[in-house]
Amino acid sequence: MKRVVKDPDVRREELIDIAEELFLENGYEETPVSDIVKKAHVAQGTFYYYFKSKDEILDAITDRYLNEFANLVEEQVQRDDINAVEKMINAFKSGSRFSLGRKNLMLYLHEERNALLHLKIERKSFPLIIPLFEKIIEQGVKEGLFDAKYPREAALLILGCQDSLFDIERFSEKNVEEKKRTVEAAFHMIEKVLGAEQGSLAEPFLNMEGLYGKK
């Protein structure tokens, strides 16, 4: 049988996809490299051609996730047809859809055994995401829609609040009314941090389709 030679970038992405699938299915610690290469139908040496270790392919998974999320926010930052409030709402909606679409990954990252991994992702995400939210906040200040003296610090507080209140594992366990209360509380605090008009961020977000799941 003739060996299929794939483009290096295609092969690398394939290995990342398979590793992510197995990590979610079996757990990171419980998935040896041998399982990844077996499912990918490649030699062990092929894996180590692309990745020095299992930790490195995990880094690649998290980098891809973070870059995809950053690109979604960047799309809103670059728009010149909407104001800062609309950009902030759209950024939050994009992020929420992104997380809900990867619910299994989010649940995995929030497991207690993966606390260090979650912390690692947070540390990598802040330098990537904070400047984007900072730009939106600065625009809002110029437009008179936000009253935030320290845009960068406000961005840090907003993302910290979002991550804590929307912990996907705890959020998933709540009923619809509890979820709505969580969203209202989160945006009440975010509006306070930004000095935004009360309800300007919360109301458009509260009716987001798919946010609360099934009753």
N, C-alpha and C positions, 0 to 999 in steps of 0.2 A: 504494500500500500504506500502510495507516494506521500511523503511528509508535507504537511501544509505549513508554509512559511508565512507568518503574519507580519504586518507592519509592526515595528517595535512599540509604537504608541498604542496601537490596538491591543496588542498582547498585554501591555502594562495595565491598561484600563480593564481588561478582562480579568486579570489577576486581582485587581482591586475590588471589582464587582463580586467575584467569588469569595474573596476573603471577608468582605462585609456580610455577605449572605450567611457564611458559616459562623462568623462571630455572633451574629444575631440569633442564629439557630442553636448553637452549642455553647456560646460563651467564648470570650477571648482566650482565657487561660486554658480552656479545654480543647482548643483547636490548634493542633500542631501544623507546622508547615507541610508535612506529608499529606494531610487531608486537603489542603489548598491545591497542591500540585496534582493530586489524584483527580480531583474534580475538574481541574483545568486541562487534564490530559497532557501535562508537560513534565519534563524531568526536573528534579530538585535543583539542578544547576541553573535551569532557566529562571527559576524563582530568584535565586541569589544573583543572577545577572542584573535584575531590576531592583531588588531590595536586599539590603545587607542583613536584615533580620525581620522577624515578625513585628517588632515594634515599629520598624520603618514603614511597613505597609499599613499599619494602623495610623501612623502619622499622615500617610497619603489619603486615607479615607477621611480623616478629620479635616485635612486641608481642602479636599474637594468639597466637602460639606460647607465649610466656612466661606470658600470662594464663591460657591453658588449663592449663598445667602447674601454675601457682600455685593454681588452683582445685581441682585434684586433691589437692594437698597440704593445702590449707585444709579440704577435706572431712574429712580424717583428724584435723587439729588440733581441729576442732569436736566430734568424737565424744566422748561421755562414758561409753561402754560398754566401752572398751578401755584398757589401760594404755599407757605411753609406748613400751615395746618393740614392742608390736603396731602402734602408730601409726607408728613409725619404719620397721618392715618394710613396712607397707602403703604408706607414702609412697615408699619405694624401688621397690616393685613397680609402683606406679602410674606413676612416672617412667620406669621401664624399658619398660613396655608402651607408654607414650606415645612414647618414642624409637624403639622397634622398629617401631611402627606408622607412623612417619615416617622410615623408614630412608634413603630417598633424600635427604630434606632434611638429615638428620644427616651423611650422607656428603659432601654438598655443602658444608656449613658447616665440615667438618674438612679440606677440600682446602687445600693450602698457599697457593693464590692467594687464598683467602678468609680468611686469618689475621686481617686487620684486622676483618672482619665478625664472626668468631667472638669476638674480643676485645670488640667492641662489645656483643654479646649477653651475654657474661659480665658486663660492667660494669652492664648494665641488669637482669640477672637477680638479682644479689646483693642489692640493696636490697629486691627483691620476695620472694625465696625465703628468705633468711637468717633474717628474723624468725619465719617459720613453723617452721623447724627449731629455732630457739632456744626457742620455746614448748614443743615436744615434749621437748627436752632438760631444760628447767626442770621440766617435769612429772615426768620420769624421776628427777631429783635428789630431788624431794619424795617420790616413791614409794620411794626407796631402791634404784632399779634402775640408775641411773647415778651415777657419781662424777666429775662434771665441774665444776671450780671456776669455769670461764669458759665459760658456755653459748654466747655469741655467737661467740667465737673457735673453740670446738669445732665449731659449725655451719659456719664458714668452712673449716676443715680438712677436714671430712667432704665438703662439696660439691667442694672442690678435688681431693680424693682420688678421688671418684667420676668427675669429669670426665676426669681424667688416665688412670685405669685402664680406664675404659669408653669410651675414644675409639672411636667406632663403626667407623671405618675399620680400625684395627688389630685391634679385637676381632673383626670379621667375618672377618678372614683366618686366625684361629686355628682349630685343630681343637677338638673337644669337650673333651678333657682339658686343653688349654691354657686354654680359656675357664673351666673349673671352677677351675683353679689361680688365674686372675686374680680370679675372684669371691671365692674363699677368702682370698686375700691382701688384697683390698680390705676385706673385712669384718673380718678379723683386725685391721687397722689402725684401722678405725672403732670396733670394740669397745674397743680400747686407748684411743683418744681419749676415748670416752664413759665409760670405767671400767665398762663393762658386762660381765656374765658371759660368759665365752668360749663362743662358739657360739650365744648367744641371738639374735643377728641373722643370722649366716651360715647356720645350718642350715635355717631356714624359707625362706630366699631361694634356696639352692642348687638346689632341686628345682622352681623356678618354670618352668612350662610355656612353651616358646617362647624361653627365654632363650638357649639354646645353638644353636638352629637345627638343621640336619641334620648328621649325622655325615659 
